């Protein structure tokens, strides 16, 4: 299998590259500005130049393309909606069209923020979408564009992504911030009124490659099986590192002023994924345990 990862220097992209290498796939990638530390063929590519993507395909000749590249700064999308629309909405459709024309499989990564958060049961793949911020709106446009251009594409929605960046070996995302404050003996203010199903990047990468190996298409929710608040996630981290849980301070989303609205509830139902792969998704505690050494 020859795999091309777009956004190879990102958290998820670096993990998809690493997972592909571990399966002895032929792996190559693109990056936007900073070249990742991987000894593989790499091409600098700006998503805004998606109309020239066929040149990248010709250069690398992949069997499958996994698009991990996106504008993920939620507040930045709110202040620059035109850029968000191009990178998260228009570009994925353009990439999918080129892949379809060249008989190359296309995998696209989306987000739980396509939902408005008004439900209190995990969202299934068929649940009604209603994003509440520009980021979610642009990602939903991207999903729709991919579906129109490549009917056999695989679209994966992720949530609250965290993990180890495989280019640097560093723990990245929410847990790194929590670990840092706990390690310094500082209090950690954490929301109790937001609920998510965190996605560990390494586990998501393996899951995506498993779906690719099965020639699976359609939409899947890729996340852990635990619907937790950031406070509950923080407790799992504190327990893992043996830190004082009294440092965890209960807070509210209303305590923080941000440009973009976040859904209060965006937990993803992973039953469809579990059925397709014939296994259970990990709990949040199992995911933390899987990378315990990174927390130390």
C-alpha positions in Angstrom: 0.0 0.0 0.0 1.3 3.4 -0.9 0.0 6.1 1.5 0.1 9.9 1.0 -0.6 11.9 4.2 -1.6 15.6 3.8 -0.7 17.6 6.9 2.2 15.2 7.8 3.5 17.7 10.4 0.3 17.8 12.4 -0.5 15.7 15.4 -2.8 13.3 13.6 -0.8 13.3 10.4 2.4 12.4 12.2 0.6 9.5 13.8 -0.9 8.3 10.5 2.6 8.4 8.9 4.0 6.4 11.8 1.2 3.8 11.8 1.7 3.3 8.0 5.5 2.8 8.5 4.8 0.2 11.2 2.7 -1.7 8.7 5.5 -1.6 6.2 3.5 0.6 3.9 5.2 2.9 1.5 4.6 6.3 3.1 5.0 9.9 1.8 3.5 13.2 2.9 2.9 16.9 2.5 3.5 19.8 4.9 2.4 23.4 4.9 5.4 25.3 6.3 7.6 23.3 8.7 9.0 20.1 7.3 8.5 17.2 9.7 11.3 15.0 11.0 10.5 11.9 8.9 12.9 10.2 6.5 10.3 9.8 3.8 9.5 11.7 0.5 7.9 15.0 1.5 6.4 17.8 -0.5 5.6 21.3 0.6 1.9 22.0 -0.3 -0.5 24.7 0.5 -4.2 23.6 0.7 -5.2 26.9 -1.0 -3.4 25.5 -4.1 -5.7 22.5 -4.2 -6.3 23.0 -8.0 -2.7 21.9 -8.5 -3.0 18.8 -6.4 -2.7 16.5 -9.4 1.0 17.4 -9.5 1.4 16.0 -6.0 -0.4 12.8 -7.0 1.8 12.4 -10.0 4.9 12.9 -7.9 4.1 10.4 -5.3 1.7 7.9 -7.0 -0.3 6.9 -3.9 -3.0 4.2 -3.6 -4.7 6.2 -0.9 -4.6 9.8 0.3 -5.5 10.7 4.0 -6.3 14.4 4.4 -5.3 15.5 7.9 -4.6 19.1 6.8 -7.0 21.8 7.9 -7.4 25.1 9.6 -8.1 23.9 13.2 -7.9 27.1 15.1 -11.5 27.4 16.1 -11.3 31.1 17.2 -9.1 31.9 14.2 -11.7 30.5 11.9 -14.2 32.9 13.5 -12.1 35.9 12.8 -11.1 34.7 9.3 -14.1 32.9 7.9 -13.0 33.3 4.2 -9.7 31.4 4.9 -11.6 28.8 6.9 -14.0 28.2 4.0 -11.3 27.7 1.5 -9.1 25.4 3.6 -11.8 23.4 5.4 -14.6 23.6 2.8 -13.4 24.2 -0.8 -10.0 22.4 -0.6 -11.3 19.0 0.6 -13.8 18.8 -2.3 -11.1 19.8 -4.8 -8.7 17.1 -3.4 -11.4 14.5 -3.5 -12.2 15.3 -7.1 -8.6 14.9 -8.2 -8.4 11.6 -6.3 -11.6 10.3 -7.8 -10.4 11.3 -11.3 -7.2 9.4 -10.8 -8.7 6.3 -9.1 -7.1 7.0 -5.8 -8.8 6.3 -2.5 -9.6 9.4 -0.4 -9.9 9.7 3.4 -11.0 12.9 4.9 -10.9 14.0 8.6 -13.7 16.0 10.0 -14.9 17.1 13.5 -17.6 16.7 16.2 -18.1 20.5 15.9 -20.6 19.9 13.0 -23.1 19.3 15.8 -24.7 22.1 17.9 -24.4 20.4 21.3 -28.1 20.6 22.3 -28.5 16.8 22.6 -27.5 14.8 25.7 -27.0 11.4 24.0 -24.0 10.6 21.8 -24.4 11.7 18.2 -24.6 9.0 15.5 -23.2 9.5 12.0 -26.7 10.1 10.7 -27.6 12.7 13.4 -28.7 16.1 12.2 -25.8 18.6 11.9 -26.1 22.2 12.9 -22.7 23.8 13.6 -22.6 26.8 15.9 -19.3 28.4 14.7 -17.4 29.1 11.5 -15.0 26.2 12.1 -17.9 23.6 12.3 -19.6 25.3 9.3 -16.5 25.1 7.2 -15.8 21.5 8.1 -19.4 20.5 7.3 -19.0 22.2 3.9 -15.9 20.1 3.4 -17.7 16.9 4.3 -20.5 17.7 1.8 -18.0 18.6 -0.9 -16.1 15.3 -0.5 -19.3 13.3 -0.6 -20.3 15.1 -3.9 -16.9 14.6 -5.5 -16.0 11.1 -4.3 -19.0 8.9 -3.4 -16.6 6.1 -2.2 -14.6 8.3 0.2 -14.1 7.6 3.8 -14.9 10.5 6.2 -13.9 10.3 9.8 -15.2 12.7 12.5 -12.8 13.1 15.5 -13.3 14.9 18.8 -11.0 16.7 21.2 -7.8 15.3 19.6 -4.8 14.7 21.8 -1.7 12.4 21.9 2.0 12.1 21.1 3.3 14.0 18.1 5.4 11.3 16.3 7.7 13.8 14.7 8.9 15.2 18.0 7.8 12.6 20.6 6.1 15.3 22.6 2.7 14.9 24.3 0.4 17.4 22.7 -3.0 18.9 23.3 -5.1 19.2 26.5 -3.3 16.5 28.5 0.1 18.2 28.0 -1.3 21.4 29.5 -2.9 19.5 32.4 0.3 17.5 33.1 2.4 20.7 33.0 0.3 22.5 35.5 0.1 19.5 37.8 3.8 19.0 37.6 4.4 22.6 38.6 1.9 22.3 41.5 -0.4 24.8 40.0 -4.2 24.6 40.1 -5.9 23.4 36.9 -9.3 25.0 36.1 -11.4 22.5 34.2 -14.9 22.7 32.7 -17.6 20.5 34.3 -20.3 21.7 31.9 -18.8 20.4 28.6 -18.9 16.8 27.4 -16.7 15.3 24.7 -15.4 11.9 23.6 -11.6 12.5 23.3 -9.8 11.0 20.4 -6.2 9.8 21.0 -4.3 10.5 17.7 -2.3 7.3 17.8 -5.5 5.2 18.3 -7.3 7.2 15.5 -4.4 6.6 13.1 -4.5 2.8 13.6 -8.3 2.9 13.2 -8.1 4.8 10.0 -5.6 2.4 8.5 -7.7 -0.6 9.6 -10.7 0.9 7.8 -8.6 1.5 4.7 -7.4 -2.1 4.8 -11.0 -3.2 4.9 -11.9 -1.0 1.9 -14.4 0.7 4.1 -16.2 3.8 2.8 -18.8 6.2 4.3 -18.8 8.3 7.5 -17.5 7.0 10.8 -17.1 8.5 14.3 -13.6 7.9 15.6 -13.2 8.6 19.3 -12.9 6.8 22.6 -16.0 5.3 24.1 -16.1 7.6 27.2 -18.3 10.7 27.2 -16.5 12.9 29.7 -16.1 16.5 30.8 -12.6 18.1 30.7 -12.7 17.8 34.5 -13.2 14.1 34.4 -10.5 13.8 31.7 -8.2 15.8 34.0 -8.9 13.3 36.9 -7.8 10.4 34.7 -4.6 12.2 33.9 -4.0 13.1 37.6 -4.5 9.5 38.6 -2.1 8.4 35.9 0.7 10.7 37.0 0.0 10.3 40.8 -0.8 14.0 41.2 -2.9 15.6 43.8 -6.5 15.7 42.5 -7.2 18.7 44.8 -5.3 20.8 42.2 -8.2 20.2 39.8 -10.6 23.1 40.1 -14.2 22.8 38.8 -15.0 25.5 36.3 -17.6 26.6 33.7 -17.4 27.3 30.0 -18.9 30.7 30.9 -15.7 31.5 32.8 -13.8 31.9 29.5 -14.5 34.5 26.8 -13.7 33.2 23.3 -14.5 34.4 19.8 -16.2 31.1 18.8 -19.0 29.3 20.5 -18.3 25.7 21.5 -21.0 23.0 21.7 -21.5 22.0 25.4 -22.1 18.4 24.3 -20.4 16.8 21.3 -19.9 13.2 22.3 -19.8 10.9 19.4 -21.5 7.5 19.2 -18.9 4.9 18.1 -21.1 1.9 17.7 -21.0 2.0 13.9 -17.2 2.0 14.0 -17.1 -0.8 16.6 -19.4 -2.9 14.4 -17.3 -2.3 11.3 -14.1 -3.3 13.0 -15.5 -6.0 15.3 -14.0 -4.5 18.4 -14.6 -2.0 21.2 -13.2 1.5 21.2 -11.0 2.2 24.2 -12.2 4.1 27.3 -10.5 7.4 28.2 -8.7 5.6 31.0 -7.4 2.9 28.6 -6.2 5.6 26.2 -4.3 7.4 29.0 -2.8 4.1 30.1 -1.7 3.3 26.5 0.7 6.4 26.6 1.4 6.4 30.4 5.1 6.9 29.8 4.4 10.2 27.9 2.8 11.6 31.0 5.9 11.0 33.1 
